Amino acid sequence: MDKSKKYCVTSALPYANGALHLGHLAGAYLPADIYVRYLRGLGADVIFICGSDEHGAAITIRAKKDGISPREIIDKYHALNKATFEQLGISFDHYDRTSAPLHHETAQAFFKKLIDKGGELEERLSEQYFDEEYQQFLADRYIMGECPNCANPEAYGDQCERCGTTLSPLELKNPKSMLSGATPILKETSHWYFRLDKHGDWLREWIKTGVLDGQQHHDPKAWKNHVVGQCLSWLDDGDGLQPRSITRDLDWGIPVPMPGAEGKVLYVWFDAPIGYISSTKQWAADNGKNWEDYWKGDPDKLQLVHFIGKDNIVFHCIVFPAMLKAHGDYALPVNVPANQFLNFEGRKFSKSKGWGIEQHEYLEEFADFPNKEDALRWALIRNLPENKDADFKWDEFVDFYDKDLADKLGNFINRVITLTNSYYGGIATASSATVPDNIKGLVESLCEDIEAYNLKAAASTLVEIASWGNQYLQDTAPWAIRKTDPDSPVIALCISTSLQLVNLLAVLCEPFIPFTSLKIRNLLNLPAVKTGELGEVIAKLKNGEALLPAGHQVGQPEILFAKINDRNDKSRLEIIERQKAKLEAILAAEQQSNPEGAGNSTIQQYSPMKDEIQYDDFAKMDIRTATITAAERIPKADKLLKLTVDLGFEQRTVASGIAEQFTPEEVVGKQVLLLANLAPRKIRGVESQGMILMAEDGEGKLSFVQAGEAFGPGLGVK
């Protein structure tokens, strides 16, 4: 991190037409908050910008549905989403709204600048869908039809939300008006188009190489593979870089500032990203700053980073950068670390079906759950969809909380504070205590991962530091030494060194679980972690200095994380069980209404995808067809069968954990796939020489993966 630079970090502007669910939080807001808090910890000059997207058809559709005005809709959901962000610790420097007068002025000025430059916008006559019953031209989101790519019957006129394909209304099959439900007609109208087709060459070079106007703008290797891949696919599509209409015939939005443009507004995809700029302007006006310092300049002076979900990649990596460059003067993003989607217990979030939980619902239903804010943040962090879709599960929520926060982090801190009070009256005594050298390497790794947007890995390192502290205490066992030598300097050094680690953890926790960070500092009798303190801590670690001086008085011990799975207190587990029961009820209702199509009556349907690998990783695996020729149970091992498998050219012995679902008699003669080059290892006295490949459903039921009876043993699988 370069402290001489200014950082402008944005999160996607959420539509103010509904509450936000946990998938939104994991996609664009929590990752950005971690990154920004980290930068603040290093003392960087950073602003974190967001706000409500309050224009477009989605707002008016919701208003018509509810029989109220668009203003009532946006006021309600702007306030709700802003409040829940604050409660969950999402630390925006400014959270604005696109209905604000300053945003209208900024968007209209941006439009006029493109008009004045010439060649960037052009007015065209075109045919657009028109609802005869409502006597209204239909914006893209007012039209629904069949996606030409995946046959989704509920694709919108601008995008299919099932497959992510960007569309135009004319591409939809069997289009219907979302106002009347009738088939719309085509009618001629006039609109302004942004000449996106003029920007293809530099966009390709910029995405592929990071070079802009002959200079290195950013490192393309630092961009996520799926971001670059989606961009290049879109750029290489012959229909991708076409002129795009930036106005619509609507009565809700920012009026087009041109003569004769009555009844026309700026299209939401054009005005919304300009909201980042207008929000920065308002923040600067409120804080006596110059907004241009965070938007105008080269990458040597400022870093613009957009946090979004994968459905917004094209707009933030292609369309908005083209708008900024066409306008001139503006910086382009140095990275767009878009996340993939978060599912919920094996399915997509669905408000209509009640599948999932929204931010405000979580806060309400977990009102009596201690540390509810950080409990949610941590569960999402440990399962962020950084490079592939992920799946939120309540059972994993419990595991992450109990195993990471309670057993490792909370347990270590409680033990240290308790021992300090018991042995030394709450005072750190050993003046020579510092953070061990091996921990310094872990801190460096954690910082590198955050700067590379590998936030899950950084969180794992945080847990590793706490785990090391627990093991250090256990190995040193000051309580055992004290029985025979109560004045041993080893005891004082162990406790004081552990206190150094506790303070380090308080500082490192702040980007991830800020409420816990404050609680740890309270236990240490210290104020909240301040701006720049992480940088100070890193400097002290490099110099071998203590993070907590000898003689410092700590507070009294307090349980940070009461476990969910607590046999003596079921109150927290009951909250989780109520959430699971709601989902089971939904599944049961589906099963009753559609016995054949409802699917499994279990919450978990799919196991989460594992981390992305390269082809070379797969190529290392030698998977072969094989036949099981003999099978027997392994004594005192209820889950294991000892299998003899024929590879054609040799016989192998394999210990396989399938005994709970298959008898030896059932598996003999089965055609299977064997991972043949897995290093042998002894399992319950049996040397296992490979692994049988199995498929597993949501209920844990196993099935053999087979190549087919026509394939003999020993054949390679590619």
C-alpha positions in Angstrom: 0.0 0.0 0.0 1.4 3.4 -1.1 0.5 6.1 1.5 1.3 8.8 -1.0 -1.7 7.9 -3.1 -5.3 8.7 -2.6 -7.8 5.9 -2.7 -11.4 6.1 -3.9 -13.3 2.9 -3.1 -16.8 2.4 -4.2 -19.5 -0.3 -3.7 -22.3 -0.9 -6.2 -25.2 1.5 -5.7 -28.1 -0.7 -4.5 -31.6 -0.2 -5.9 -33.8 1.5 -3.4 -36.8 -0.7 -4.3 -36.3 -3.4 -1.7 -34.3 -4.7 1.2 -30.9 -6.1 0.7 -30.2 -9.8 1.5 -27.0 -11.5 2.6 -25.9 -12.2 -0.9 -25.7 -8.5 -1.6 -23.7 -8.0 1.6 -21.2 -10.7 0.7 -20.9 -9.5 -2.9 -20.1 -5.8 -2.8 -20.3 -4.2 0.6 -18.5 -6.4 3.2 -15.4 -7.0 1.0 -15.1 -3.3 0.3 -15.5 -2.5 4.0 -12.7 -4.9 4.9 -10.4 -3.4 2.3 -11.2 0.2 3.3 -10.8 -0.5 7.0 -7.4 -2.1 6.3 -6.3 1.0 4.3 -7.4 3.3 7.1 -5.4 1.1 9.5 -2.3 1.8 7.4 -3.0 5.5 7.5 -4.0 5.8 3.8 -5.9 8.7 2.4 -9.1 6.8 1.4 -12.8 7.5 0.9 -15.5 4.8 0.8 -18.4 5.9 -1.4 -21.8 4.5 -2.0 -25.5 5.4 -2.1 -29.0 4.4 -3.2 -29.8 4.0 -6.9 -33.2 5.6 -7.0 -34.1 5.9 -10.7 -35.1 3.4 -13.3 -37.9 1.1 -14.1 -37.4 -1.2 -11.1 -38.5 1.7 -8.8 -41.6 2.6 -10.8 -42.6 -1.0 -11.2 -42.5 -1.5 -7.4 -44.4 1.7 -6.9 -47.1 0.7 -9.3 -47.3 -2.7 -7.7 -47.7 -1.2 -4.2 -50.0 1.6 -5.3 -47.7 4.4 -4.0 -45.4 7.0 -5.4 -41.8 6.3 -6.4 -40.7 8.9 -3.8 -42.4 6.8 -1.0 -40.5 3.7 -2.2 -37.1 5.3 -2.4 -37.4 7.1 0.9 -38.4 3.8 2.7 -35.7 1.6 1.3 -32.9 4.3 1.3 -33.5 4.7 5.0 -33.7 0.9 5.7 -30.6 -0.1 3.7 -28.6 2.8 5.1 -29.5 1.9 8.6 -28.7 -1.8 8.2 -25.4 -1.0 6.7 -24.5 1.1 9.7 -25.7 -1.6 12.1 -23.5 -4.2 10.4 -20.5 -1.9 10.5 -20.2 -1.1 6.8 -18.2 2.1 7.3 -19.1 4.3 4.3 -17.6 7.8 4.4 -20.6 9.0 2.5 -23.8 7.2 1.6 -25.8 9.4 -0.8 -28.8 9.0 -3.1 -29.3 9.6 -6.8 -32.4 11.6 -6.2 -30.3 14.3 -4.6 -30.2 17.7 -6.5 -26.4 17.6 -6.6 -26.5 14.2 -8.4 -29.0 15.5 -10.9 -26.8 18.5 -11.6 -23.7 16.2 -11.9 -25.3 13.7 -14.3 -26.8 16.5 -16.5 -23.4 18.2 -16.7 -21.7 14.9 -17.6 -24.3 14.5 -20.4 -23.8 18.0 -21.7 -20.0 17.6 -21.7 -20.3 14.5 -24.0 -22.7 16.5 -26.2 -20.3 19.4 -26.4 -17.3 17.2 -27.2 -19.0 15.9 -30.4 -18.9 12.4 -31.7 -19.6 10.7 -28.3 -23.4 11.0 -28.3 -25.8 10.9 -31.3 -29.5 11.3 -31.5 -31.3 8.5 -33.4 -34.8 7.5 -34.3 -35.6 3.9 -33.4 -38.5 1.6 -32.8 -39.2 0.7 -29.2 -41.8 -1.3 -27.5 -45.0 0.6 -26.6 -47.8 -0.5 -24.3 -51.0 0.5 -26.0 -53.2 0.0 -22.9 -51.0 2.3 -20.8 -50.0 4.6 -23.7 -46.4 4.4 -22.6 -43.1 3.5 -24.1 -41.5 0.6 -22.2 -38.1 0.8 -20.6 -36.1 -2.4 -20.7 -37.2 -3.5 -17.2 -40.8 -3.0 -18.1 -40.5 -5.9 -20.7 -40.2 -9.6 -19.9 -39.8 -12.5 -22.2 -37.8 -15.6 -23.1 -34.0 -15.3 -23.0 -32.6 -16.3 -26.4 -29.5 -17.7 -24.6 -30.9 -19.9 -21.9 -34.7 -19.9 -22.5 -35.4 -18.4 -19.1 -39.1 -17.2 -19.6 -38.6 -14.3 -17.1 -35.7 -12.5 -18.6 -35.8 -8.7 -18.6 -35.3 -6.5 -21.6 -31.7 -5.5 -20.5 -30.4 -8.7 -18.9 -31.2 -12.3 -18.1 -30.7 -12.8 -14.4 -30.5 -16.5 -14.8 -27.5 -16.7 -17.2 -26.3 -13.1 -16.9 -26.5 -12.3 -20.6 -26.8 -8.7 -21.5 -29.8 -8.2 -23.8 -31.8 -5.7 -25.7 -35.7 -5.8 -25.6 -35.8 -6.8 -29.3 -33.8 -9.9 -28.5 -36.5 -11.3 -26.2 -38.8 -14.0 -27.5 -42.5 -13.6 -26.7 -42.2 -10.2 -25.0 -44.8 -9.0 -22.6 -45.4 -5.7 -21.0 -45.0 -5.7 -17.2 -47.6 -3.0 -16.9 -50.5 -4.6 -18.7 -49.3 -8.1 -19.4 -50.1 -7.6 -23.1 -47.8 -8.0 -26.1 -46.3 -4.6 -26.8 -46.1 -3.0 -30.3 -43.1 -1.3 -31.8 -43.4 2.5 -32.2 -40.9 5.1 -33.4 -39.2 7.4 -30.8 -36.0 9.5 -30.6 -33.2 8.9 -28.1 -29.5 9.8 -27.5 -26.9 7.0 -27.9 -23.5 6.7 -26.4 -21.0 5.7 -29.1 -19.5 2.8 -27.2 -18.4 1.3 -30.5 -15.7 3.9 -30.8 -13.9 2.6 -27.7 -13.2 -1.0 -28.5 -9.5 -0.8 -29.4 -8.3 0.9 -26.2 -10.6 -1.0 -24.0 -9.2 -4.3 -25.3 -5.6 -3.2 -24.7 -6.5 -1.8 -21.3 -8.2 -5.0 -20.1 -5.6 -7.3 -21.6 -2.4 -5.5 -20.8 -3.2 -2.7 -18.4 -1.8 -0.2 -20.8 -3.7 3.1 -21.3 -2.5 5.8 -23.7 0.9 4.2 -24.0 1.5 4.0 -20.2 1.1 1.2 -17.7 -2.1 1.9 -15.9 -2.6 -1.2 -13.8 -1.3 -4.8 -13.4 -3.8 -7.0 -15.4 -2.5 -10.1 -13.5 -4.0 -8.5 -10.3 -7.5 -8.6 -11.8 -9.6 -11.7 -11.1 -9.7 -14.3 -13.9 -13.5 -14.3 -14.2 -13.5 -10.5 -14.5 -11.0 -10.4 -17.3 -12.7 -13.4 -19.0 -16.1 -11.9 -19.0 -14.8 -8.5 -20.3 -12.9 -10.0 -23.1 -15.8 -12.3 -24.1 -18.1 -9.3 -24.2 -15.6 -7.2 -26.2 -15.0 -10.0 -28.7 -18.7 -10.5 -29.2 -19.7 -8.8 -32.4 -22.8 -7.3 -30.7 -21.1 -6.2 -27.6 -19.7 -2.8 -28.6 -22.7 -1.2 -30.1 -24.0 2.3 -29.6 -26.1 2.2 -26.4 -29.2 4.3 -25.8 -28.7 6.5 -22.7 -32.2 8.1 -22.5 -35.7 6.7 -22.0 -39.3 7.8 -22.3 -40.2 7.9 -18.6 -41.6 10.2 -16.0 -39.2 9.2 -13.3 -35.5 10.0 -13.5 -33.2 12.8 -14.4 -34.6 15.0 -17.2 -32.5 15.1 -20.4 -31.1 18.6 -20.5 -31.8 19.2 -24.2 -34.4 21.3 -26.0 -37.4 19.2 -27.2 -36.5 16.4 -24.7 -39.7 16.7 -22.6 -40.8 13.4 -21.2 -37.3 11.8 -21.5 -34.9 11.0 -18.8 -31.3 9.7 -18.5 -31.3 6.0 -18.5 -30.4 4.5 -15.1 -27.3 2.7 -16.3 -25.9 6.0 -17.5 -26.8 8.1 -14.4 -26.1 5.5 -11.6 -22.3 5.2 -11.9 -22.1 9.0 -12.0 -23.5 8.7 -8.5 -20.1 7.7 -7.3 -18.9 11.1 -8.4 -21.8 13.1 -7.1 -21.5 11.3 -3.7 -17.8 12.2 -3.6 -18.7 15.8 -4.3 -21.1 15.9 -1.4 -18.6 14.3 0.9 -16.0 16.8 -0.1 -18.3 19.7 0.4 -19.2 18.5 3.8 -15.6 17.9 4.9 -13.8 20.8 3.2 -12.0 18.6 0.7 -11.4 18.8 -3.1 -13.4 16.0 -4.7 -11.3 16.1 -7.8 -8.3 14.8 -5.9 -10.1 11.5 -5.7 -11.3 11.3 -9.3 -8.8 13.1 -11.5 -5.2 12.1 -11.9 -3.0 9.2 -12.9 -2.6 5.9 -11.1 0.6 7.2 -9.5 -1.5 9.7 -7.5 -4.9 7.9 -7.0 -6.4 4.5 -7.0 -10.0 4.0 -8.0 -11.4 0.6 -7.0 -15.0 -0.7 -7.6 -16.4 -3.5 -5.5 -19.3 -5.1 -7.3 -21.1 -8.4 -8.0 -20.4 -10.3 -11.2 -23.6 -9.1 -12.8 -22.2 -5.6 -12.9 -18.8 -6.4 -14.4 -19.5 -5.2 -17.9 -20.8 -1.8 -16.7 -17.9 -1.1 -14.4 -15.1 -2.5 -16.5 -16.3 -1.5 -20.0 -19.2 1.0 -20.1 -18.4 3.3 -17.2 -14.6 3.5 -18.1 -15.6 4.3 -21.7 -17.9 7.1 -20.3 -15.1 8.5 -18.1 -12.5 8.5 -20.9 -15.0 10.0 -23.4 -15.6 12.8 -20.9 -11.9 13.3 -20.3 -9.9 14.2 -17.1 -11.2 11.3 -15.0 -9.2 8.4 -13.6 -10.1 4.8 -14.6 -10.4 2.0 -12.1 -7.1 0.2 -11.3 -9.1 -2.9 -10.2 -12.7 -4.2 -10.1 -12.5 -7.1 -7.7 -16.0 -8.4 -8.5 -17.3 -11.3 -6.5 -19.4 -14.1 -7.8 -22.9 -15.0 -6.3 -23.7 -16.2 -2.9 -26.5 -18.8 -2.7 -28.5 -19.7 0.3 -28.7 -23.4 1.5 -28.3 -24.7 -2.0 -30.6 -22.2 -3.8 -30.6 -18.7 -5.1 -32.1 -16.1 -2.8 -35.8 -15.6 -3.6 -37.9 -13.1 -1.8 -41.1 -14.3 -3.4 -40.5 -17.9 -2.1 -39.2 -16.7 1.3 -35.9 -18.4 0.6 -33.1 -16.5 2.3 -32.8 -13.7 4.8 -32.5 -10.0 4.4 -30.1 -7.8 6.3 -32.8 -6.1 8.4 -34.5 -9.5 9.1 -31.3 -10.9 10.3 -30.8 -8.0 12.7 -34.4 -8.4 14.0 -34.5 -12.1 14.3 -31.0 -12.3 15.9 -31.7 -9.4 18.3 -31.0 -11.6 21.3 -27.9 -13.2 19.8 -24.7 -11.8 21.3 -22.1 -10.5 18.7 -24.8 -10.9 16.0 -23.1 -8.3 13.7 -19.6 -9.9 13.8 -21.1 -13.4 13.8 -22.7 -12.6 10.4 -19.7 -10.7 9.1 -17.4 -13.6 10.0 -19.6 -16.3 8.5 -19.8 -14.4 5.3 -16.1 -13.6 5.2 -15.2 -17.3 5.7 -17.4 -18.1 2.7 -17.0 -15.2 0.4 -17.7 -15.9 -3.3 -14.4 -14.4 -4.4 -13.7 -16.6 -7.4 -16.7 -18.9 -7.6 -20.3 -19.0 -6.4 -20.6 -19.9 -2.7 -23.3 -21.2 -0.5 -24.4 -19.8 2.9 -25.5 -22.6 5.3 -26.7 -22.2 8.9 -24.7 -25.2 10.0 -21.6 -23.5 8.7 -22.6 -20.3 10.4 -22.5 -22.3 13.7 -19.2 -23.9 12.9 -17.4 -20.7 11.9 -18.7 -19.1 15.1 -18.0 -21.9 17.5 -14.7 -23.2 16.1 -13.1 -19.9 14.9 -14.5 -17.2 17.1 -15.3 -19.1 20.3 -12.8 -22.0 20.5 -9.8 -20.2 19.0 -9.9 -16.4 19.1 -12.2 -16.0 22.2 -10.7 -18.8 24.1 -7.1 -17.5 23.7 -8.0 -14.0 24.7 -10.1 -15.1 27.7 -7.3 -17.4 29.0 -4.7 -14.6 28.7 -6.7 -12.0 30.4 -7.7 -14.4 33.1 -4.2 -15.6 33.8 -2.9 -12.0 33.8 -5.4 -11.1 36.5 -4.9 -14.3 38.5 -1.1 -14.2 38.5 -0.1 -10.6 38.3 -3.1 -8.5 39.3 -3.9 -7.7 35.7 -0.4 -6.2 35.0 1.9 -7.1 32.1 5.2 -7.6 33.9 7.9 -9.0 31.5 9.6 -6.0 29.9 11.3 -8.3 27.3 8.0 -9.6 25.8 7.5 -9.0 22.1 5.6 -10.7 19.3 7.4 -13.9 18.2 9.2 -13.8 14.8 7.0 -16.4 13.2 3.9 -14.3 13.8 5.5 -11.4 11.9 5.5 -13.5 8.8 1.8 -14.4 9.3 1.0 -10.7 9.6 2.9 -9.9 6.4 0.9 -12.7 4.6 -2.4 -11.4 6.0 -1.6 -7.9 4.6 -0.5 -9.2 1.2 -3.8 -11.2 0.9 -6.0 -8.2 1.7 -4.1 -6.0 -0.8 -4.7 -8.8 -3.4 -8.4 -9.0 -2.4 -7.9 -12.5 -1.1 -10.0 -11.8 2.0 -10.9 -15.4 2.9 -7.2 -16.3 3.0 -6.5 -13.2 5.2 -9.2 -14.3 7.6 -7.8 -17.8 7.8 -4.4 -16.3 8.7 -6.1 -14.3 11.5 -7.4 -17.6 12.9 -4.0 -19.2 12.5 -2.5 -16.5 14.7 -5.1 -17.1 17.4 -4.5 -20.8 17.1 -0.8 -20.4 17.5 -1.4 -18.3 20.7 -3.5 -21.1 22.2 -0.8 -23.7 21.3 1.9 -21.5 22.8 0.0 -21.2 26.1 -0.7 -25.0 26.1 3.0 -25.9 25.3 4.4 -23.5 27.9 1.8 -24.4 30.5 2.5 -21.6 33.0 -0.1 -23.1 35.4 2.0 -26.2 35.6 5.3 -24.3 36.2 3.6 -22.2 38.9 2.9 -25.3 41.0 6.7 -25.8 41.5 8.2 -22.5 40.8 5.7 -19.6 41.2 8.3 -16.9 40.6 9.7 -18.4 37.4 10.4 -15.7 34.8 9.1 -18.1 32.2 5.6 -17.5 33.5 5.9 -13.8 33.3 7.4 -14.0 29.8 4.6 -16.3 28.6 1.8 -14.2 29.9 3.3 -10.9 28.7 4.1 -12.4 25.2 0.5 -13.6 25.0 -0.7 -10.1 25.9 1.3 -8.8 22.9 -0.6 -11.3 20.7 -3.9 -10.2 22.2 -3.3 -6.6 21.3 -2.0 -7.6 17.8 -5.2 -9.6 17.3 -7.3 -6.6 18.4 -5.7 -4.5 15.6 -5.8 -7.2 13.0 -9.5 -8.0 13.8 -10.6 -4.4 13.1 -11.1 -4.8 9.3 -13.0 -8.1 9.7 -14.9 -8.0 12.9 -14.7 -4.4 14.2 -17.2 -4.8 17.1 -15.0 -7.6 18.5 -11.9 -5.5 18.0 -13.4 -2.9 20.2 -14.3 -5.5 22.9 -10.8 -6.8 22.9 -9.4 -3.4 23.3 -11.8 -2.8 26.2 -10.5 -6.0 27.9 -7.0 -4.6 27.4 -8.0 -1.3 28.9 -7.2 0.5 25.7 -9.2 2.8 23.4 -10.6 1.7 20.0 -8.1 1.0 17.3 -7.3 4.4 15.7 -6.6 5.4 12.1 -3.1 4.5 11.2 -2.5 2.1 14.1 -2.1 -1.0 11.9 0.8 0.8 10.2 2.3 1.6 13.6 2.0 -2.0 14.7 3.7 -3.3 11.6 6.5 -0.8 12.1 6.9 -2.0 15.7 6.9 -5.6 14.6 9.7 -4.9 12.1 11.8 -3.2 14.8 11.1 -5.9 17.4 9.3 -3.4 19.7 6.6 -4.4 22.2 3.0 -3.6 21.3 2.0 -3.4 24.9 4.4 -1.9 27.5 5.4 -3.6 30.7 3.4 -2.4 33.6 0.2 -2.0 31.5 -2.9 -2.7 33.5 -5.6 -4.8 31.7 -9.3 -5.1 32.5 -11.2 -8.0 34.0 -11.9 -11.2 31.9 -15.1 -11.5 30.0 -16.4 -14.1 27.6 -16.2 -12.7 24.1 -18.1 -15.5 22.3 -20.6 -17.8 24.1 -20.7 -20.9 22.0 -23.9 -21.7 20.0 -23.6 -25.4 20.6 -23.7 -25.1 24.4 -25.3 -28.0 26.3 -26.1 -25.7 29.2 -27.6 -22.8 27.2 -29.6 -23.6 24.1 -30.8 -20.0 23.5 -28.4 -19.3 20.7 -28.9 -22.6 19.0 -32.7 -22.2 19.2 -32.4 -19.0 17.0 -30.5 -21.0 14.4 -33.0 -23.9 14.6 -35.9 -21.5 14.0 -34.2 -20.3 10.8 -33.7 -23.8 9.6 -37.3 -24.7 10.5 -38.6 -21.9 8.2 -36.7 -23.3 5.3 -37.9 -26.8 6.0 -41.5 -25.6 6.0 -41.0 -24.0 2.6 -39.6 -27.3 1.2 -42.4 -29.2 2.8 -45.0 -26.9 1.2 -43.3 -27.3 -2.2 -43.2 -31.0 -1.8 -47.0 -31.0 -1.0 -47.9 -28.8 -3.9 -45.6 -30.5 -6.4 -44.5 -33.9 -5.2 -42.6 -34.8 -8.4 -40.8 -31.5 -8.9 -40.0 -30.2 -5.5 -36.7 -31.9 -5.2 -35.0 -33.1 -2.0 -36.7 -32.2 1.3 -33.5 -31.1 2.8 -32.1 -27.6 3.3 -28.7 -28.4 1.8 -28.9 -29.5 -1.8 -25.4 -28.8 -3.2 -22.0 -28.9 -1.6 -20.0 -25.6 -2.2 -17.5 -25.4 -5.1 -13.9 -25.8 -4.1 -11.2 -23.3 -4.9 -10.3 -22.7 -8.5 -7.5 -24.7 -9.9 -5.4 -24.5 -13.2 -5.4 -27.2 -15.9 -2.0 -28.3 -14.8 -3.4 -29.2 -11.4 -6.0 -31.4 -12.9 -3.5 -33.0 -15.4 -1.5 -34.3 -12.4 -4.3 -36.6 -11.5 -4.2 -40.1 -13.0 -7.9 -41.3 -13.0 -8.5 -44.8 -14.3 -11.4 -47.1 -14.9 -11.4 -50.1 -12.6 -13.5 -53.0 -11.4 -14.1 -54.0 -7.8 -13.3 -57.7 -7.6 -13.4 -58.3 -3.8 -14.7 -56.5 -0.7 -14.7 -57.1 3.0 -15.3 -55.1 6.2 -12.4 -53.8 8.2 -12.6 -54.8 11.8 -13.5 -52.0 14.3 -14.0 -49.6 11.4 -17.7 -49.1 10.8 -17.3 -46.8 7.9 -14.6 -48.6 5.9 -14.6 -51.4 3.4 -11.4 -53.1 2.1 -11.7 -53.3 -1.6 -9.6 -55.1 -4.2 -9.8 -53.3 -7.6 -8.6 -54.5 -11.0 -6.9 -52.0 -13.2 -6.3 -54.5 -16.0 -2.6 -54.3 -15.7 -2.5 -54.8 -11.8 -4.5 -55.3 -8.7 -4.8 -52.6 -6.0 -6.1 -52.5 -2.4 -8.2 -49.5 -1.4 -9.7 -48.6 2.0 -13.0 -46.8 1.1 -15.4 -45.0 3.5 -18.6 -46.4 2.1 -19.4 -49.2 4.5 -22.4 -47.3 6.0 -24.2 -47.2 2.7 -22.9 -50.3 0.8 -22.4 -54.0 1.9 -19.4 -55.9 0.5 -21.7 -58.0 -1.6 -23.3 -55.0 -3.3 -20.0 -53.5 -4.6 -18.3 -56.6 -6.0 -18.3 -56.3 -9.8 -18.9 -52.5 -9.8 -17.3 -50.5 -12.5 -15.7 -47.5 -10.8 -13.2 -44.7 -11.3 -10.0 -44.7 -9.3 -7.6 -41.9 -8.5 -4.6 -44.2 -9.2 -1.6 -41.9 -8.4 -2.7 -40.8 -4.9 0.2 -41.5 -2.5 -0.5 -44.7 -0.6 -1.3 -44.4 3.2 -2.2 -46.8 6.0 -5.8 -46.6 7.2 -6.7 -48.9 10.1 -3.8 -51.2 9.2 -4.7 -51.4 5.5 -2.4 -49.7 3.0 -4.8 -47.9 0.7 -3.4 -47.5 -2.9 -5.8 -45.0 -4.4 -9.2 -43.5 -4.0 -12.6 -44.5 -5.4 -14.5 -41.5 -6.9 -18.1 -41.0 -5.5 -20.9 -38.5 -6.0 -22.7 -37.2 -3.0 -26.2 -35.6 -2.8 -27.5 -33.1 -0.4 -28.5 -35.8 2.1 -25.1 -37.4 2.1 -26.1 -40.4 -0.1 -23.3 -41.8 -2.1 -23.2 -43.1 -5.7 -20.4 -44.6 -7.7 -19.0 -42.6 -10.6 -18.8 -44.9 -13.6 -17.5 -44.8 -17.1 -19.9 -47.4 -18.4 -19.8 -51.1 -18.8 -18.4 -50.9 -22.3 -15.1 -49.5 -20.9 -12.7 -52.1 -19.5 -10.4 -51.5 -16.5 -7.2 -49.4 -16.8 -8.4 -46.8 -19.2 -7.4 -43.2 -18.5 -10.0 -40.5 -17.8 -9.4 -37.0 -19.3 
